[in-house]
Amino acid sequence: MSEANRLTDHDDIRAWAEARGARPSRVASTADADGGGVLRFDFGDKEEALEEISWDDFFRIFEDSDLALLAQDHTSGGETSRFSKFVQR
């Protein structure tokens, strides 16, 4: 069984995402006046509901929301996994 790692280090999170071709994003409909919103990674073709944001904005929201990332490195079959979930620290 593959397990997810709990990540809070910005360099580790960025390396995990970039290794999978993910772009830092937020759900466009959740963006607020303070620049916050619900974070997501966008993989492959752009998903219409997501708004790509800079890594600086991504990590500002990440810290302001006191989040951690649960991220799986490999599936149970040994393939590279894209599973990730943002959770409260």
C-alpha positions in Angstrom: 0.0 0.0 0.0 1.4 3.5 -0.9 1.3 6.2 1.7 1.0 9.9 1.4 3.7 12.2 2.9 2.7 15.3 4.8 4.6 18.2 3.3 5.0 21.8 4.5 8.4 22.7 3.1 7.9 25.0 0.1 10.8 23.5 -1.8 9.6 20.0 -1.3 6.1 20.9 -2.4 7.3 22.7 -5.5 9.6 19.9 -6.4 6.8 17.3 -6.1 4.5 19.4 -8.2 7.0 20.3 -10.9 8.1 16.6 -11.2 4.5 15.9 -12.3 4.0 18.9 -14.5 1.6 20.6 -12.1 0.9 24.3 -12.1 0.1 26.2 -8.9 -3.6 27.3 -9.1 -6.6 28.2 -7.2 -10.3 27.6 -7.8 -11.2 30.8 -9.7 -14.7 31.1 -8.1 -13.1 31.2 -4.6 -10.7 34.1 -5.2 -11.4 36.8 -2.7 -10.4 40.5 -2.4 -7.4 39.6 -0.2 -6.0 37.3 -3.0 -6.9 34.1 -1.2 -8.8 31.1 -2.5 -8.9 27.3 -2.5 -5.6 25.9 -3.7 -5.3 23.2 -6.4 -2.6 21.8 -8.8 -3.5 21.9 -12.4 -2.1 19.0 -14.4 -1.9 18.7 -18.2 -4.5 20.7 -20.2 -5.7 23.8 -18.4 -8.8 23.2 -16.3 -11.3 26.0 -16.9 -12.4 26.2 -13.3 -8.8 26.9 -12.2 -6.8 30.1 -12.3 -3.0 29.7 -12.5 -1.2 31.7 -9.9 2.5 32.4 -9.1 4.4 30.2 -6.7 4.7 33.3 -4.4 0.9 33.7 -4.3 0.4 30.0 -3.9 2.7 29.8 -0.9 1.2 33.0 0.6 -2.2 31.4 0.5 -0.8 28.1 1.7 0.8 29.8 4.8 -2.2 32.2 5.5 -4.5 29.2 5.5 -2.2 27.1 7.7 -2.2 24.2 5.3 -0.1 21.1 4.7 0.0 19.0 1.6 -0.6 15.2 1.6 1.2 13.9 -1.4 1.8 10.4 -2.7 5.1 9.7 -4.5 4.1 6.4 -6.1 1.0 4.3 -6.6 0.8 0.8 -5.1 1.9 -0.4 -8.6 5.1 1.7 -8.4 4.0 4.4 -10.9 4.4 8.1 -10.3 1.4 9.3 -8.4 -0.4 12.7 -8.8 -2.5 12.2 -5.7 -2.4 15.2 -3.4 -4.7 16.8 -0.9 -4.5 20.1 1.0 -5.3 19.7 4.8 -5.1 21.8 7.9 -1.8 21.5 9.8 
